[in-house]
Amino acid sequence: LAIGMFFTAWFFVYEVTSTKYTRDIYKELLISLVASLFMGFGVLFLLLWVGIYV
């Protein structure tokens, strides 16, 4: 979850600080994909760890 939150924060800061001329769609997609993968697996294993079997 910590790695996913790091990439989510990085994506948020990147979106807020970049102008529409300096944005790169491939960088946005890569960061958001990595963030969603880590957050998804993090939440899945957190739920399994606390006994919520999904």
PDBQT receptor file of N, H, CA, C and O in Angstrom, charges set to zero:
ATOM      1  N   LEU A   1       0.812  -1.198   0.000  1.00  0.00    +0.000 N 
ATOM      2  CA  LEU A   1       0.000   0.000   0.000  1.00  0.00    +0.000 C 
ATOM      3  C   LEU A   1       0.853   1.258   0.000  1.00  0.00    +0.000 C 
ATOM      4  O   LEU A   1       0.488   2.255  -0.623  1.00  0.00    +0.000 OA
ATOM      5  N   ALA A   2       1.993   1.220   0.698  1.00  0.00    +0.000 N 
ATOM      6  H   ALA A   2       2.289   0.409   1.204  1.00  0.00    +0.000 HD
ATOM      7  CA  ALA A   2       2.847   2.402   0.776  1.00  0.00    +0.000 C 
ATOM      8  C   ALA A   2       3.407   2.756  -0.598  1.00  0.00    +0.000 C 
ATOM      9  O   ALA A   2       3.486   3.931  -0.958  1.00  0.00    +0.000 OA
ATOM     10  N   ILE A   3       3.792   1.743  -1.360  1.00  0.00    +0.000 N 
ATOM     11  H   ILE A   3       3.728   0.789  -1.068  1.00  0.00    +0.000 HD
ATOM     12  CA  ILE A   3       4.321   2.005  -2.702  1.00  0.00    +0.000 C 
ATOM     13  C   ILE A   3       3.212   2.566  -3.597  1.00  0.00    +0.000 C 
ATOM     14  O   ILE A   3       3.452   3.479  -4.388  1.00  0.00    +0.000 OA
ATOM     15  N   GLY A   4       2.022   2.029  -3.474  1.00  0.00    +0.000 N 
ATOM     16  H   GLY A   4       1.827   1.288  -2.832  1.00  0.00    +0.000 HD
ATOM     17  CA  GLY A   4       0.890   2.535  -4.248  1.00  0.00    +0.000 C 
ATOM     18  C   GLY A   4       0.544   3.965  -3.898  1.00  0.00    +0.000 C 
ATOM     19  O   GLY A   4       0.229   4.763  -4.781  1.00  0.00    +0.000 OA
ATOM     20  N   MET A   5       0.599   4.298  -2.612  1.00  0.00    +0.000 N 
ATOM     21  H   MET A   5       0.856   3.650  -1.896  1.00  0.00    +0.000 HD
ATOM     22  CA  MET A   5       0.338   5.678  -2.206  1.00  0.00    +0.000 C 
ATOM     23  C   MET A   5       1.421   6.621  -2.712  1.00  0.00    +0.000 C 
ATOM     24  O   MET A   5       1.136   7.766  -3.062  1.00  0.00    +0.000 OA
ATOM     25  N   PHE A   6       2.678   6.139  -2.753  1.00  0.00    +0.000 N 
ATOM     26  H   PHE A   6       2.910   5.209  -2.469  1.00  0.00    +0.000 HD
ATOM     27  CA  PHE A   6       3.765   6.950  -3.294  1.00  0.00    +0.000 C 
ATOM     28  C   PHE A   6       3.512   7.291  -4.763  1.00  0.00    +0.000 C 
ATOM     29  O   PHE A   6       3.631   8.449  -5.164  1.00  0.00    +0.000 OA
ATOM     30  N   PHE A   7       3.163   6.279  -5.565  1.00  0.00    +0.000 N 
ATOM     31  H   PHE A   7       3.066   5.339  -5.240  1.00  0.00    +0.000 HD
ATOM     32  CA  PHE A   7       2.925   6.529  -6.982  1.00  0.00    +0.000 C 
ATOM     33  C   PHE A   7       1.662   7.360  -7.207  1.00  0.00    +0.000 C 
ATOM     34  O   PHE A   7       1.606   8.151  -8.149  1.00  0.00    +0.000 OA
ATOM     35  N   THR A   8       0.652   7.194  -6.359  1.00  0.00    +0.000 N 
ATOM     36  H   THR A   8       0.697   6.552  -5.593  1.00  0.00    +0.000 HD
ATOM     37  CA  THR A   8      -0.545   8.015  -6.457  1.00  0.00    +0.000 C 
ATOM     38  C   THR A   8      -0.223   9.473  -6.159  1.00  0.00    +0.000 C 
ATOM     39  O   THR A   8      -0.688  10.373  -6.859  1.00  0.00    +0.000 OA
ATOM     40  N   ALA A   9       0.575   9.707  -5.118  1.00  0.00    +0.000 N 
ATOM     41  H   ALA A   9       0.953   8.977  -4.549  1.00  0.00    +0.000 HD
ATOM     42  CA  ALA A   9       0.979  11.074  -4.789  1.00  0.00    +0.000 C 
ATOM     43  C   ALA A   9       1.838  11.668  -5.898  1.00  0.00    +0.000 C 
ATOM     44  O   ALA A   9       1.694  12.842  -6.238  1.00  0.00    +0.000 OA
ATOM     45  N   TRP A  10       2.728  10.862  -6.460  1.00  0.00    +0.000 N 
ATOM     46  H   TRP A  10       2.845   9.908  -6.185  1.00  0.00    +0.000 HD
ATOM     47  CA  TRP A  10       3.579  11.335  -7.564  1.00  0.00    +0.000 C 
ATOM     48  C   TRP A  10       2.720  11.730  -8.763  1.00  0.00    +0.000 C 
ATOM     49  O   TRP A  10       2.963  12.758  -9.394  1.00  0.00    +0.000 OA
ATOM     50  N   PHE A  11       1.713  10.909  -9.075  1.00  0.00    +0.000 N 
ATOM     51  H   PHE A  11       1.515  10.074  -8.562  1.00  0.00    +0.000 HD
ATOM     52  CA  PHE A  11       0.812  11.216 -10.183  1.00  0.00    +0.000 C 
ATOM     53  C   PHE A  11       0.049  12.510  -9.918  1.00  0.00    +0.000 C 
ATOM     54  O   PHE A  11      -0.094  13.342 -10.814  1.00  0.00    +0.000 OA
ATOM     55  N   PHE A  12      -0.440  12.681  -8.696  1.00  0.00    +0.000 N 
ATOM     56  H   PHE A  12      -0.324  12.005  -7.968  1.00  0.00    +0.000 HD
ATOM     57  CA  PHE A  12      -1.185  13.888  -8.344  1.00  0.00    +0.000 C 
ATOM     58  C   PHE A  12      -0.304  15.126  -8.461  1.00  0.00    +0.000 C 
ATOM     59  O   PHE A  12      -0.724  16.132  -9.033  1.00  0.00    +0.000 OA
ATOM     60  N   VAL A  13       0.909  15.063  -7.929  1.00  0.00    +0.000 N 
ATOM     61  H   VAL A  13       1.250  14.245  -7.465  1.00  0.00    +0.000 HD
ATOM     62  CA  VAL A  13       1.828  16.200  -8.007  1.00  0.00    +0.000 C 
ATOM     63  C   VAL A  13       2.193  16.483  -9.461  1.00  0.00    +0.000 C 
ATOM     64  O   VAL A  13       2.285  17.645  -9.857  1.00  0.00    +0.000 OA
ATOM     65  N   TYR A  14       2.400  15.448 -10.254  1.00  0.00    +0.000 N 
ATOM     66  H   TYR A  14       2.325  14.504  -9.933  1.00  0.00    +0.000 HD
ATOM     67  CA  TYR A  14       2.719  15.627 -11.673  1.00  0.00    +0.000 C 
ATOM     68  C   TYR A  14       1.582  16.328 -12.404  1.00  0.00    +0.000 C 
ATOM     69  O   TYR A  14       1.828  17.218 -13.218  1.00  0.00    +0.000 OA
ATOM     70  N   GLU A  15       0.350  15.939 -12.127  1.00  0.00    +0.000 N 
ATOM     71  H   GLU A  15       0.150  15.216 -11.467  1.00  0.00    +0.000 HD
ATOM     72  CA  GLU A  15      -0.795  16.552 -12.798  1.00  0.00    +0.000 C 
ATOM     73  C   GLU A  15      -0.988  18.006 -12.380  1.00  0.00    +0.000 C 
ATOM     74  O   GLU A  15      -1.352  18.843 -13.206  1.00  0.00    +0.000 OA
ATOM     75  N   VAL A  16      -0.752  18.310 -11.120  1.00  0.00    +0.000 N 
ATOM     76  H   VAL A  16      -0.457  17.630 -10.449  1.00  0.00    +0.000 HD
ATOM     77  CA  VAL A  16      -0.981  19.664 -10.630  1.00  0.00    +0.000 C 
ATOM     78  C   VAL A  16       0.111  20.620 -11.108  1.00  0.00    +0.000 C 
ATOM     79  O   VAL A  16      -0.176  21.771 -11.438  1.00  0.00    +0.000 OA
ATOM     80  N   THR A  17       1.355  20.155 -11.148  1.00  0.00    +0.000 N 
ATOM     81  H   THR A  17       1.588  19.220 -10.880  1.00  0.00    +0.000 HD
ATOM     82  CA  THR A  17       2.461  21.061 -11.446  1.00  0.00    +0.000 C 
ATOM     83  C   THR A  17       2.795  21.181 -12.929  1.00  0.00    +0.000 C 
ATOM     84  O   THR A  17       3.515  22.103 -13.309  1.00  0.00    +0.000 OA
ATOM     85  N   SER A  18       2.302  20.290 -13.776  1.00  0.00    +0.000 N 
ATOM     86  H   SER A  18       1.716  19.540 -13.468  1.00  0.00    +0.000 HD
ATOM     87  CA  SER A  18       2.650  20.380 -15.195  1.00  0.00    +0.000 C 
ATOM     88  C   SER A  18       1.586  21.169 -15.954  1.00  0.00    +0.000 C 
ATOM     89  O   SER A  18       0.400  21.127 -15.626  1.00  0.00    +0.000 OA
ATOM     90  N   THR A  19       2.041  21.883 -16.967  1.00  0.00    +0.000 N 
ATOM     91  H   THR A  19       3.004  21.917 -17.233  1.00  0.00    +0.000 HD
ATOM     92  CA  THR A  19       1.104  22.603 -17.826  1.00  0.00    +0.000 C 
ATOM     93  C   THR A  19       0.612  21.666 -18.923  1.00  0.00    +0.000 C 
ATOM     94  O   THR A  19       1.117  20.555 -19.080  1.00  0.00    +0.000 OA
ATOM     95  N   LYS A  20      -0.372  22.126 -19.673  1.00  0.00    +0.000 N 
ATOM     96  H   LYS A  20      -0.782  23.029 -19.546  1.00  0.00    +0.000 HD
ATOM     97  CA  LYS A  20      -0.904  21.247 -20.714  1.00  0.00    +0.000 C 
ATOM     98  C   LYS A  20       0.072  21.072 -21.870  1.00  0.00    +0.000 C 
ATOM     99  O   LYS A  20      -0.097  20.175 -22.697  1.00  0.00    +0.000 OA
ATOM    100  N   TYR A  21       1.086  21.919 -21.933  1.00  0.00    +0.000 N 
ATOM    101  H   TYR A  21       1.223  22.648 -21.262  1.00  0.00    +0.000 HD
ATOM    102  CA  TYR A  21       2.087  21.790 -22.995  1.00  0.00    +0.000 C 
ATOM    103  C   TYR A  21       3.227  20.860 -22.604  1.00  0.00    +0.000 C 
ATOM    104  O   TYR A  21       3.916  20.331 -23.476  1.00  0.00    +0.000 OA
ATOM    105  N   THR A  22       3.437  20.651 -21.309  1.00  0.00    +0.000 N 
ATOM    106  H   THR A  22       2.877  21.080 -20.601  1.00  0.00    +0.000 HD
ATOM    107  CA  THR A  22       4.550  19.811 -20.867  1.00  0.00    +0.000 C 
ATOM    108  C   THR A  22       4.108  18.419 -20.438  1.00  0.00    +0.000 C 
ATOM    109  O   THR A  22       4.945  17.600 -20.060  1.00  0.00    +0.000 OA
ATOM    110  N   ARG A  23       2.818  18.136 -20.487  1.00  0.00    +0.000 N 
ATOM    111  H   ARG A  23       2.137  18.801 -20.794  1.00  0.00    +0.000 HD
ATOM    112  CA  ARG A  23       2.340  16.811 -20.085  1.00  0.00    +0.000 C 
ATOM    113  C   ARG A  23       2.675  15.767 -21.140  1.00  0.00    +0.000 C 
ATOM    114  O   ARG A  23       2.676  16.042 -22.340  1.00  0.00    +0.000 OA
ATOM    115  N   ASP A  24       2.958  14.565 -20.660  1.00  0.00    +0.000 N 
ATOM    116  H   ASP A  24       2.957  14.342 -19.685  1.00  0.00    +0.000 HD
ATOM    117  CA  ASP A  24       3.238  13.436 -21.546  1.00  0.00    +0.000 C 
ATOM    118  C   ASP A  24       2.252  12.321 -21.206  1.00  0.00    +0.000 C 
ATOM    119  O   ASP A  24       2.248  11.804 -20.088  1.00  0.00    +0.000 OA
ATOM    120  N   ILE A  25       1.422  11.959 -22.174  1.00  0.00    +0.000 N 
ATOM    121  H   ILE A  25       1.426  12.379 -23.082  1.00  0.00    +0.000 HD
ATOM    122  CA  ILE A  25       0.363  10.985 -21.919  1.00  0.00    +0.000 C 
ATOM    123  C   ILE A  25       0.932   9.627 -21.538  1.00  0.00    +0.000 C 
ATOM    124  O   ILE A  25       0.335   8.913 -20.732  1.00  0.00    +0.000 OA
ATOM    125  N   TYR A  26       2.078   9.259 -22.105  1.00  0.00    +0.000 N 
ATOM    126  H   TYR A  26       2.563   9.839 -22.759  1.00  0.00    +0.000 HD
ATOM    127  CA  TYR A  26       2.656   7.950 -21.794  1.00  0.00    +0.000 C 
ATOM    128  C   TYR A  26       3.188   7.905 -20.367  1.00  0.00    +0.000 C 
ATOM    129  O   TYR A  26       3.085   6.876 -19.699  1.00  0.00    +0.000 OA
ATOM    130  N   LYS A  27       3.758   9.017 -19.894  1.00  0.00    +0.000 N 
ATOM    131  H   LYS A  27       3.842   9.853 -20.437  1.00  0.00    +0.000 HD
ATOM    132  CA  LYS A  27       4.222   9.069 -18.509  1.00  0.00    +0.000 C 
ATOM    133  C   LYS A  27       3.031   9.011 -17.555  1.00  0.00    +0.000 C 
ATOM    134  O   LYS A  27       3.087   8.333 -16.529  1.00  0.00    +0.000 OA
ATOM    135  N   GLU A  28       1.959   9.721 -17.891  1.00  0.00    +0.000 N 
ATOM    136  H   GLU A  28       1.914  10.272 -18.724  1.00  0.00    +0.000 HD
ATOM    137  CA  GLU A  28       0.754   9.686 -17.058  1.00  0.00    +0.000 C 
ATOM    138  C   GLU A  28       0.182   8.275 -16.987  1.00  0.00    +0.000 C 
ATOM    139  O   GLU A  28      -0.180   7.799 -15.911  1.00  0.00    +0.000 OA
ATOM    140  N   LEU A  29       0.102   7.615 -18.127  1.00  0.00    +0.000 N 
ATOM    141  H   LEU A  29       0.396   8.002 -19.001  1.00  0.00    +0.000 HD
ATOM    142  CA  LEU A  29      -0.443   6.255 -18.148  1.00  0.00    +0.000 C 
ATOM    143  C   LEU A  29       0.427   5.278 -17.378  1.00  0.00    +0.000 C 
ATOM    144  O   LEU A  29      -0.085   4.408 -16.673  1.00  0.00    +0.000 OA
ATOM    145  N   LEU A  30       1.742   5.415 -17.509  1.00  0.00    +0.000 N 
ATOM    146  H   LEU A  30       2.158   6.121 -18.081  1.00  0.00    +0.000 HD
ATOM    147  CA  LEU A  30       2.651   4.513 -16.807  1.00  0.00    +0.000 C 
ATOM    148  C   LEU A  30       2.550   4.693 -15.296  1.00  0.00    +0.000 C 
ATOM    149  O   LEU A  30       2.453   3.711 -14.560  1.00  0.00    +0.000 OA
ATOM    150  N   ILE A  31       2.574   5.936 -14.828  1.00  0.00    +0.000 N 
ATOM    151  H   ILE A  31       2.653   6.734 -15.426  1.00  0.00    +0.000 HD
ATOM    152  CA  ILE A  31       2.498   6.190 -13.386  1.00  0.00    +0.000 C 
ATOM    153  C   ILE A  31       1.153   5.728 -12.835  1.00  0.00    +0.000 C 
ATOM    154  O   ILE A  31       1.099   5.107 -11.773  1.00  0.00    +0.000 OA
ATOM    155  N   SER A  32       0.069   6.023 -13.545  1.00  0.00    +0.000 N 
ATOM    156  H   SER A  32       0.112   6.528 -14.407  1.00  0.00    +0.000 HD
ATOM    157  CA  SER A  32      -1.251   5.627 -13.042  1.00  0.00    +0.000 C 
ATOM    158  C   SER A  32      -1.433   4.112 -13.060  1.00  0.00    +0.000 C 
ATOM    159  O   SER A  32      -2.080   3.557 -12.173  1.00  0.00    +0.000 OA
ATOM    160  N   LEU A  33      -0.869   3.440 -14.061  1.00  0.00    +0.000 N 
ATOM    161  H   LEU A  33      -0.343   3.890 -14.782  1.00  0.00    +0.000 HD
ATOM    162  CA  LEU A  33      -0.956   1.979 -14.113  1.00  0.00    +0.000 C 
ATOM    163  C   LEU A  33      -0.201   1.340 -12.957  1.00  0.00    +0.000 C 
ATOM    164  O   LEU A  33      -0.716   0.431 -12.307  1.00  0.00    +0.000 OA
ATOM    165  N   VAL A  34       1.013   1.807 -12.698  1.00  0.00    +0.000 N 
ATOM    166  H   VAL A  34       1.431   2.545 -13.227  1.00  0.00    +0.000 HD
ATOM    167  CA  VAL A  34       1.804   1.262 -11.592  1.00  0.00    +0.000 C 
ATOM    168  C   VAL A  34       1.112   1.543 -10.261  1.00  0.00    +0.000 C 
ATOM    169  O   VAL A  34       1.054   0.671  -9.395  1.00  0.00    +0.000 OA
ATOM    170  N   ALA A  35       0.585   2.762 -10.096  1.00  0.00    +0.000 N 
ATOM    171  H   ALA A  35       0.632   3.470 -10.800  1.00  0.00    +0.000 HD
ATOM    172  CA  ALA A  35      -0.108   3.106  -8.853  1.00  0.00    +0.000 C 
ATOM    173  C   ALA A  35      -1.338   2.225  -8.646  1.00  0.00    +0.000 C 
ATOM    174  O   ALA A  35      -1.574   1.741  -7.540  1.00  0.00    +0.000 OA
ATOM    175  N   SER A  36      -2.120   2.017  -9.697  1.00  0.00    +0.000 N 
ATOM    176  H   SER A  36      -1.929   2.411 -10.596  1.00  0.00    +0.000 HD
ATOM    177  CA  SER A  36      -3.331   1.213  -9.537  1.00  0.00    +0.000 C 
ATOM    178  C   SER A  36      -3.009  -0.253  -9.271  1.00  0.00    +0.000 C 
ATOM    179  O   SER A  36      -3.725  -0.914  -8.518  1.00  0.00    +0.000 OA
ATOM    180  N   LEU A  37      -1.942  -0.771  -9.878  1.00  0.00    +0.000 N 
ATOM    181  H   LEU A  37      -1.360  -0.234 -10.489  1.00  0.00    +0.000 HD
ATOM    182  CA  LEU A  37      -1.553  -2.156  -9.605  1.00  0.00    +0.000 C 
ATOM    183  C   LEU A  37      -1.124  -2.341  -8.153  1.00  0.00    +0.000 C 
ATOM    184  O   LEU A  37      -1.576  -3.270  -7.484  1.00  0.00    +0.000 OA
ATOM    185  N   PHE A  38      -0.256  -1.460  -7.666  1.00  0.00    +0.000 N 
ATOM    186  H   PHE A  38       0.111  -0.705  -8.209  1.00  0.00    +0.000 HD
ATOM    187  CA  PHE A  38       0.205  -1.589  -6.287  1.00  0.00    +0.000 C 
ATOM    188  C   PHE A  38      -0.925  -1.352  -5.287  1.00  0.00    +0.000 C 
ATOM    189  O   PHE A  38      -1.000  -2.043  -4.271  1.00  0.00    +0.000 OA
ATOM    190  N   MET A  39      -1.805  -0.384  -5.560  1.00  0.00    +0.000 N 
ATOM    191  H   MET A  39      -1.743   0.177  -6.385  1.00  0.00    +0.000 HD
ATOM    192  CA  MET A  39      -2.919  -0.143  -4.647  1.00  0.00    +0.000 C 
ATOM    193  C   MET A  39      -3.902  -1.315  -4.674  1.00  0.00    +0.000 C 
ATOM    194  O   MET A  39      -4.432  -1.702  -3.633  1.00  0.00    +0.000 OA
ATOM    195  N   GLY A  40      -4.143  -1.872  -5.838  1.00  0.00    +0.000 N 
ATOM    196  H   GLY A  40      -3.713  -1.557  -6.684  1.00  0.00    +0.000 HD
ATOM    197  CA  GLY A  40      -5.062  -3.006  -5.942  1.00  0.00    +0.000 C 
ATOM    198  C   GLY A  40      -4.566  -4.224  -5.195  1.00  0.00    +0.000 C 
ATOM    199  O   GLY A  40      -5.310  -4.830  -4.424  1.00  0.00    +0.000 OA
ATOM    200  N   PHE A  41      -3.301  -4.591  -5.421  1.00  0.00    +0.000 N 
ATOM    201  H   PHE A  41      -2.697  -4.098  -6.048  1.00  0.00    +0.000 HD
ATOM    202  CA  PHE A  41      -2.747  -5.741  -4.710  1.00  0.00    +0.000 C 
ATOM    203  C   PHE A  41      -2.595  -5.451  -3.221  1.00  0.00    +0.000 C 
ATOM    204  O   PHE A  41      -2.774  -6.344  -2.393  1.00  0.00    +0.000 OA
ATOM    205  N   GLY A  42      -2.268  -4.215  -2.879  1.00  0.00    +0.000 N 
ATOM    206  H   GLY A  42      -2.122  -3.490  -3.551  1.00  0.00    +0.000 HD
ATOM    207  CA  GLY A  42      -2.139  -3.852  -1.468  1.00  0.00    +0.000 C 
ATOM    208  C   GLY A  42      -3.456  -3.986  -0.725  1.00  0.00    +0.000 C 
ATOM    209  O   GLY A  42      -3.500  -4.533   0.377  1.00  0.00    +0.000 OA
ATOM    210  N   VAL A  43      -4.528  -3.489  -1.324  1.00  0.00    +0.000 N 
ATOM    211  H   VAL A  43      -4.493  -3.045  -2.219  1.00  0.00    +0.000 HD
ATOM    212  CA  VAL A  43      -5.846  -3.589  -0.692  1.00  0.00    +0.000 C 
ATOM    213  C   VAL A  43      -6.298  -5.042  -0.637  1.00  0.00    +0.000 C 
ATOM    214  O   VAL A  43      -6.873  -5.473   0.363  1.00  0.00    +0.000 OA
ATOM    215  N   LEU A  44      -6.046  -5.796  -1.696  1.00  0.00    +0.000 N 
ATOM    216  H   LEU A  44      -5.580  -5.446  -2.508  1.00  0.00    +0.000 HD
ATOM    217  CA  LEU A  44      -6.422  -7.212  -1.710  1.00  0.00    +0.000 C 
ATOM    218  C   LEU A  44      -5.764  -7.969  -0.568  1.00  0.00    +0.000 C 
ATOM    219  O   LEU A  44      -6.441  -8.679   0.176  1.00  0.00    +0.000 OA
ATOM    220  N   PHE A  45      -4.452  -7.828  -0.421  1.00  0.00    +0.000 N 
ATOM    221  H   PHE A  45      -3.902  -7.252  -1.025  1.00  0.00    +0.000 HD
ATOM    222  CA  PHE A  45      -3.763  -8.576   0.626  1.00  0.00    +0.000 C 
ATOM    223  C   PHE A  45      -4.054  -8.020   2.017  1.00  0.00    +0.000 C 
ATOM    224  O   PHE A  45      -3.996  -8.763   2.997  1.00  0.00    +0.000 OA
ATOM    225  N   LEU A  46      -4.364  -6.732   2.121  1.00  0.00    +0.000 N 
ATOM    226  H   LEU A  46      -4.411  -6.129   1.325  1.00  0.00    +0.000 HD
ATOM    227  CA  LEU A  46      -4.788  -6.185   3.411  1.00  0.00    +0.000 C 
ATOM    228  C   LEU A  46      -6.120  -6.798   3.837  1.00  0.00    +0.000 C 
ATOM    229  O   LEU A  46      -6.291  -7.182   4.995  1.00  0.00    +0.000 OA
ATOM    230  N   LEU A  47      -7.054  -6.888   2.908  1.00  0.00    +0.000 N 
ATOM    231  H   LEU A  47      -6.916  -6.577   1.968  1.00  0.00    +0.000 HD
ATOM    232  CA  LEU A  47      -8.339  -7.509   3.230  1.00  0.00    +0.000 C 
ATOM    233  C   LEU A  47      -8.170  -8.979   3.601  1.00  0.00    +0.000 C 
ATOM    234  O   LEU A  47      -8.814  -9.458   4.535  1.00  0.00    +0.000 OA
ATOM    235  N   LEU A  48      -7.312  -9.700   2.879  1.00  0.00    +0.000 N 
ATOM    236  H   LEU A  48      -6.789  -9.311   2.121  1.00  0.00    +0.000 HD
ATOM    237  CA  LEU A  48      -7.065 -11.101   3.222  1.00  0.00    +0.000 C 
ATOM    238  C   LEU A  48      -6.406 -11.230   4.589  1.00  0.00    +0.000 C 
ATOM    239  O   LEU A  48      -6.707 -12.156   5.342  1.00  0.00    +0.000 OA
ATOM    240  N   TRP A  49      -5.508 -10.304   4.909  1.00  0.00    +0.000 N 
ATOM    241  H   TRP A  49      -5.263  -9.552   4.297  1.00  0.00    +0.000 HD
ATOM    242  CA  TRP A  49      -4.781 -10.355   6.181  1.00  0.00    +0.000 C 
ATOM    243  C   TRP A  49      -5.717 -10.164   7.373  1.00  0.00    +0.000 C 
ATOM    244  O   TRP A  49      -5.538 -10.805   8.409  1.00  0.00    +0.000 OA
ATOM    245  N   VAL A  50      -6.718  -9.283   7.232  1.00  0.00    +0.000 N 
ATOM    246  H   VAL A  50      -6.863  -8.763   6.391  1.00  0.00    +0.000 HD
ATOM    247  CA  VAL A  50      -7.631  -9.033   8.346  1.00  0.00    +0.000 C 
ATOM    248  C   VAL A  50      -8.791 -10.020   8.382  1.00  0.00    +0.000 C 
ATOM    249  O   VAL A  50      -9.642  -9.934   9.267  1.00  0.00    +0.000 OA
ATOM    250  N   GLY A  51      -8.841 -10.947   7.445  1.00  0.00    +0.000 N 
ATOM    251  H   GLY A  51      -8.150 -11.017   6.725  1.00  0.00    +0.000 HD
ATOM    252  CA  GLY A  51      -9.842 -11.999   7.509  1.00  0.00    +0.000 C 
ATOM    253  C   GLY A  51     -11.046 -11.798   6.627  1.00  0.00    +0.000 C 
ATOM    254  O   GLY A  51     -12.017 -12.546   6.738  1.00  0.00    +0.000 OA
ATOM    255  N   ILE A  52     -11.014 -10.813   5.755  1.00  0.00    +0.000 N 
ATOM    256  H   ILE A  52     -10.225 -10.205   5.665  1.00  0.00    +0.000 HD
ATOM    257  CA  ILE A  52     -12.104 -10.615   4.801  1.00  0.00    +0.000 C 
ATOM    258  C   ILE A  52     -11.687 -11.313   3.514  1.00  0.00    +0.000 C 
ATOM    259  O   ILE A  52     -10.899 -10.781   2.733  1.00  0.00    +0.000 OA
ATOM    260  N   TYR A  53     -12.221 -12.500   3.305  1.00  0.00    +0.000 N 
ATOM    261  H   TYR A  53     -12.861 -12.932   3.939  1.00  0.00    +0.000 HD
ATOM    262  CA  TYR A  53     -11.796 -13.317   2.177  1.00  0.00    +0.000 C 
ATOM    263  C   TYR A  53     -12.600 -12.957   0.939  1.00  0.00    +0.000 C 
ATOM    264  O   TYR A  53     -13.790 -13.255   0.839  1.00  0.00    +0.000 OA
ATOM    265  N   VAL A  54     -11.936 -12.323   0.019  1.00  0.00    +0.000 N 
ATOM    266  H   VAL A  54     -10.969 -12.081   0.100  1.00  0.00    +0.000 HD
ATOM    267  CA  VAL A  54     -12.602 -11.858  -1.202  1.00  0.00    +0.000 C 
ATOM    268  C   VAL A  54     -12.313 -12.792  -2.355  1.00  0.00    +0.000 C 
ATOM    269  O   VAL A  54     -12.789 -12.566  -3.468  1.00  0.00    +0.000 OA
TER     270      VAL A  54
